[in-house]
Amino acid sequence: MPVLLNSFLFSEPMAHYLEYGSAVLRQIIQANKQPSQNITELVGVDANPERVKQELAKSSPLVYAGVGHGSESVYTLECTTPFLHATNPDELALMKERVVNLCSCLTATALGPALIDAGAVAYLGYKQEFWFYTGDDPGVTRAVQSPFLAEFQFVASLLQGKSTGEARQEQLKRYDEEIAYWVTGDGKNHPSAPELANILQINKSISVFLGQSTVSPSPSAGGVLAFEINPAITFGVAFASLGYIIYKTAIAK
């Protein structure tokens, strides 16, 4: 079955700190989805290889985007279950003709190029470790959301009807906006502002886009929404815990 315009599939694992990214991804989808689009979200235990394969066959999405731990050659789903291996032709073929966005450490090293070689039309991911802040509960503050607001601007832009190239440029712009927020903007007095800006700068520098820049997965989308932080949230609070983490795990290569 050929891939379908206006069809999107998202994997949103929750274990092993993945809820930090999945929480933001869900909010971005909700804020930017259009009536013309067929959107499937696999959350928590549903974000497993068999369910993803079933939905790929059922809805034939042009876009697949997911959160997950990873390595140079492997992308995993819930509970670090391996899903895509750079050396497995059958798994790579699952992403043929699709736009693939993996919020996962290191996959741009071998897996991303392998996906393109196997027929994916575009890939977006990271060639080193993706960093994020864990000093607050998932999805609660700008601090924990900020790295993912930049990362998933790519998804927001695709849902708004932009091409892959336009979405990539808007993602890079969002990285700059998030960095500026912590350096000179309203977040500059946050106790971890320098570290947050550094996290964003690192993630931007290791972000990799491969493939075609002219693909428009949702040309009929008519909305121009963008996900924004709830202005009622305040950030100048003392943290019960302070931490940073990367989307990397010990998995088989």
Secondary structure, DSSP 8 states (H G I E B T S, - for coil): ---EEEEEEEEE--TTTTHHHHHHHHHHHHHH--TT-EEEEEEGGG-SHHHHHHHHHHH-EEEEEEE--B-SSEEE-GGG-EEEETT-HHHHHTTTT-EEEEE-TTTTTTHHHHHHHTT-SEEEEESS--EEE-SS-TTTSHHHHHHHHHHTHHHHHHHTT--HHHHHHHHHHHHHHHHHHHHTSTTTTSTTHHHHHHHHHHHHHHEEEEE-S---S-TT----------TT-------S---EEESB-----
